[in-house]
Amino acid sequence: QVQLVESGGGLVQAGGSLRLSCAASGRTFTSYTMGWFRQAPGKEREFVAAITWNGGRTSYADSVKGRFTISRDNTKNSVFLQMNSLKPEDTAVYYCAAKSDPTLYSGTYSYWGQGTQVTVSS
């Protein structure tokens, strides 16, 4: 079992920045590929970014490439999402997730946090 707790959400003006954090507890953090997802009101949850166990590879949704950066600190059992140049369409609940599959593009995320709200005003 892995428990995930997100933090760092809030209200920010368009063009601003936020840094989300996800603290993991439970089984060995380095066993997991970590991802960030988001869900806007009335929309399905969508992939935002993912990072392999050692941070060696990352993947991003086209909508956030060049603006968001995912990173992790295995010494602190944490994963981060730095969000710059925020747009109103980035408004959503952001979720941290973990999967045991070591690849970026396959496998199922088995563990999810409770989410943190990000609101970007125009």
C-alpha positions as a Markdown table, in Angstrom:
| # | Residue | x | y | z |
|---|---|---|---|---|
| 1 | Gln | 0.0 | 0.0 | 0.0 |
| 2 | Val | 1.1 | 3.5 | -0.7 |
| 3 | Gln | -0.6 | 6.6 | 0.8 |
| 4 | Leu | -0.3 | 9.8 | -1.2 |
| 5 | Val | -1.1 | 13.3 | 0.1 |
| 6 | Glu | -1.0 | 16.4 | -2.2 |
| 7 | Ser | -0.5 | 20.0 | -1.2 |
| 8 | Gly | 0.4 | 23.3 | -2.8 |
| 9 | Gly | -2.8 | 24.1 | -4.6 |
| 10 | Gly | -4.5 | 27.5 | -4.5 |
| 11 | Leu | -5.7 | 30.5 | -6.4 |
| 12 | Val | -3.3 | 32.2 | -8.8 |
| 13 | Gln | -3.7 | 34.8 | -11.6 |
| 14 | Ala | -3.1 | 33.8 | -15.2 |
| 15 | Gly | 0.7 | 33.9 | -15.9 |
| 16 | Gly | 1.5 | 33.0 | -12.4 |
| 17 | Ser | 3.2 | 29.9 | -10.9 |
| 18 | Leu | 2.4 | 27.2 | -8.3 |
| 19 | Arg | 4.4 | 24.2 | -7.1 |
| 20 | Leu | 2.4 | 21.1 | -6.1 |
| 21 | Ser | 3.9 | 18.5 | -3.8 |
| 22 | Cys | 2.9 | 14.9 | -3.2 |
| 23 | Ala | 4.2 | 13.1 | -0.1 |
| 24 | Ala | 4.2 | 9.3 | -0.2 |
| 25 | Ser | 4.2 | 6.9 | 2.7 |
| 26 | Gly | 4.0 | 3.1 | 2.9 |
| 27 | Arg | 6.0 | 0.8 | 0.7 |
| 28 | Thr | 9.2 | 1.7 | -1.0 |
| 29 | Phe | 8.7 | 4.9 | -2.9 |
| 30 | Thr | 11.4 | 4.1 | -5.4 |
| 31 | Ser | 9.4 | 1.1 | -6.6 |
| 32 | Tyr | 6.9 | 3.4 | -8.3 |
| 33 | Thr | 6.5 | 5.4 | -11.4 |
| 34 | Met | 4.7 | 8.6 | -10.3 |
| 35 | Gly | 2.2 | 10.7 | -12.2 |
| 36 | Trp | 0.1 | 13.8 | -12.0 |
| 37 | Phe | -3.4 | 14.0 | -13.3 |
| 38 | Arg | -6.1 | 16.6 | -13.3 |
| 39 | Gln | -9.9 | 16.8 | -13.5 |
| 40 | Ala | -11.8 | 20.0 | -14.4 |
| 41 | Pro | -15.5 | 20.5 | -13.6 |
| 42 | Gly | -17.6 | 18.5 | -16.1 |
| 43 | Lys | -14.6 | 16.9 | -17.7 |
| 44 | Glu | -12.9 | 13.6 | -17.5 |
| 45 | Arg | -9.7 | 13.1 | -15.6 |
| 46 | Glu | -6.6 | 13.6 | -17.8 |
| 47 | Phe | -2.9 | 12.8 | -17.7 |
| 48 | Val | -0.6 | 15.7 | -17.0 |
| 49 | Ala | 2.9 | 14.3 | -16.4 |
| 50 | Ala | 4.8 | 11.2 | -15.2 |
| 51 | Ile | 8.3 | 10.4 | -14.0 |
| 52 | Thr | 10.2 | 7.1 | -13.7 |
| 53 | Trp | 11.4 | 5.7 | -10.4 |
| 54 | Asn | 14.8 | 7.5 | -10.6 |
| 55 | Gly | 13.7 | 10.6 | -12.4 |
| 56 | Gly | 15.6 | 9.5 | -15.5 |
| 57 | Arg | 12.6 | 9.9 | -17.9 |
| 58 | Thr | 9.6 | 12.1 | -17.9 |
| 59 | Ser | 6.4 | 12.5 | -20.0 |
| 60 | Tyr | 4.0 | 15.4 | -20.4 |
| 61 | Ala | 0.7 | 16.1 | -21.9 |
| 62 | Asp | 1.0 | 18.4 | -25.0 |
| 63 | Ser | -1.1 | 21.0 | -23.2 |
| 64 | Val | 1.5 | 21.5 | -20.5 |
| 65 | Lys | 4.8 | 20.9 | -22.3 |
| 66 | Gly | 7.2 | 23.8 | -21.7 |
| 67 | Arg | 5.2 | 25.1 | -18.8 |
| 68 | Phe | 5.1 | 22.3 | -16.3 |
| 69 | Thr | 8.0 | 20.3 | -14.8 |
| 70 | Ile | 7.7 | 17.1 | -12.9 |
| 71 | Ser | 10.4 | 16.0 | -10.5 |
| 72 | Arg | 10.9 | 13.7 | -7.5 |
| 73 | Asp | 13.1 | 13.5 | -4.4 |
| 74 | Asn | 13.4 | 9.9 | -3.4 |
| 75 | Thr | 15.2 | 10.8 | -0.2 |
| 76 | Lys | 12.0 | 12.6 | 0.9 |
| 77 | Asn | 9.5 | 10.2 | -0.7 |
| 78 | Ser | 8.1 | 13.2 | -2.6 |
| 79 | Val | 7.1 | 14.1 | -6.2 |
| 80 | Phe | 6.6 | 17.7 | -7.4 |
| 81 | Leu | 4.9 | 19.5 | -10.2 |
| 82 | Gln | 6.2 | 23.0 | -10.9 |
| 83 | Met | 3.6 | 24.9 | -12.9 |
| 84 | Asn | 4.6 | 28.1 | -14.7 |
| 85 | Ser | 2.7 | 30.4 | -17.1 |
| 86 | Leu | -0.6 | 29.2 | -15.7 |
| 87 | Lys | -3.7 | 29.6 | -17.8 |
| 88 | Pro | -7.4 | 29.6 | -16.8 |
| 89 | Glu | -7.8 | 26.3 | -18.6 |
| 90 | Asp | -5.4 | 24.7 | -16.1 |
| 91 | Thr | -8.0 | 25.1 | -13.4 |
| 92 | Ala | -8.7 | 21.7 | -12.0 |
| 93 | Val | -8.3 | 19.3 | -9.1 |
| 94 | Tyr | -4.8 | 17.9 | -9.4 |
| 95 | Tyr | -4.1 | 14.3 | -8.3 |
| 96 | Cys | -0.9 | 12.5 | -7.6 |
| 97 | Ala | -0.8 | 8.8 | -8.5 |
| 98 | Ala | 1.6 | 5.8 | -8.3 |
| 99 | Lys | 2.0 | 2.7 | -10.3 |
| 100 | Ser | 4.4 | -0.2 | -10.0 |
| 101 | Asp | 5.0 | -0.5 | -13.8 |
| 102 | Pro | 8.4 | 0.9 | -14.4 |
| 103 | Thr | 7.5 | 2.4 | -17.8 |
| 104 | Leu | 6.0 | 5.8 | -18.5 |
| 105 | Tyr | 3.3 | 4.7 | -21.0 |
| 106 | Ser | 1.9 | 1.4 | -19.8 |
| 107 | Gly | 0.4 | -0.1 | -16.6 |
| 108 | Thr | -2.3 | 1.1 | -14.3 |
| 109 | Tyr | -2.0 | 3.7 | -11.6 |
| 110 | Ser | -3.1 | 1.8 | -8.5 |
| 111 | Tyr | -2.7 | 4.5 | -5.8 |
| 112 | Trp | -4.2 | 8.0 | -5.8 |
| 113 | Gly | -4.2 | 11.0 | -3.5 |
| 114 | Gln | -7.2 | 13.0 | -2.5 |
| 115 | Gly | -6.4 | 15.9 | -4.8 |
| 116 | Thr | -5.6 | 19.5 | -4.5 |
| 117 | Gln | -7.5 | 22.4 | -6.1 |
| 118 | Val | -5.8 | 24.7 | -8.5 |
| 119 | Thr | -7.7 | 27.8 | -9.7 |
| 120 | Val | -6.3 | 30.2 | -12.2 |
| 121 | Ser | -8.1 | 33.5 | -12.6 |
| 122 | Ser | -8.1 | 35.5 | -15.8 |
